Amino acid sequence: MTRRHYEYKSRKVACRECSLKSKRAAAKDNTTLKRHDRQEDLDRMLREARTFRSFIELKTRQQLSERSFARSTRYGYKRAR
C-alpha cells in the first residue's frame, strides 16, 4: 500500500519566511513539508471532530454500543461482530 502524498522540499532561506512553518515535518534540516492528496478533506474532518456536537455524539454512541456489548456477555457471547 502506498501513501498518496506529495513531499515538498526547499532551501533553509525560503523556509524561514514560510507561512506553513508549523506544519513541516520533523526532519534534521526541517525543510520538508508533506501534504496528502486530499489534505483539505482531512483538515475539515479534524475540525469537525473537535466540535462540541461531535463530542456529544461520540459519548452517546459509546453508551449505546458499550451497553449492548455488556449485555451480550451475560448470555455467553465473548466477541461482537
N, C-alpha and C positions, 0 to 999 in steps of 0.2 A: 504494500500500500504506500503510495506516495502522497506526501502532503502538498496541497496546492497553495503555494505561497511564492511571493517574489521577495528577493533579498536585494536591498539597495545598499551600496557601499560608497562612501565619499571620503574626501580628504578631511583631515582634522580641522583645517581652517574653516571649511564650509560647515562642519558640524557645530562649531561654537555658536553660530548665528541661527541655527535651525530651530524652527518652532516645535518640532516633534522630538525635542531633546529627551523628554521624559519617557518616550516610548521606544527608545533604542534598545537593542539587545545588549546584554551584559557581556561584552567581549573585551579582550585585552586593550584594544585601541579604541573601543566604544564608538565606532563609526559605522556600524551596521544596523539597518532597520529592516525587519521582516514584516510583510503585510500579506495576509491571506487573500485569496481571490475574492472572497465575499466578506471582507473586513467590516464594511459598513453594516451589513446584516448582523454580524457578530456583536458589534458595538451597540446596536439598537436592542438586541436581545438582552445584553448585560444591563443596559439602562433600565429596561422593563423589569428585570429580575430584582432590581434593587428598590422597587417601589413598595409602598405600604400595602397596596392591594395584592401584589404578588406574595408578600409575606403572609397575609391573612389566608389566601388561597392555599398556600403550602401547609399552613397549620391545620386547616380544615381537611385537606387531603390526608395528612398524617394521621389525624384522629380517626377518620373513616377506614383507612386501609389497615392501620395497626389494630384497630378493634376487631375487624373481621379476621385477621390472621390469628389473633389471640384466641378468639372463639373457636377457630378450626383446630387448634392444638388440643382443646378439650375432647374432641372427637377422634383423636388419634392421627390427625394429619401432621406430618413433620415438616413438609415443604409446601409452598404455594406455587402455582403456575400462572 
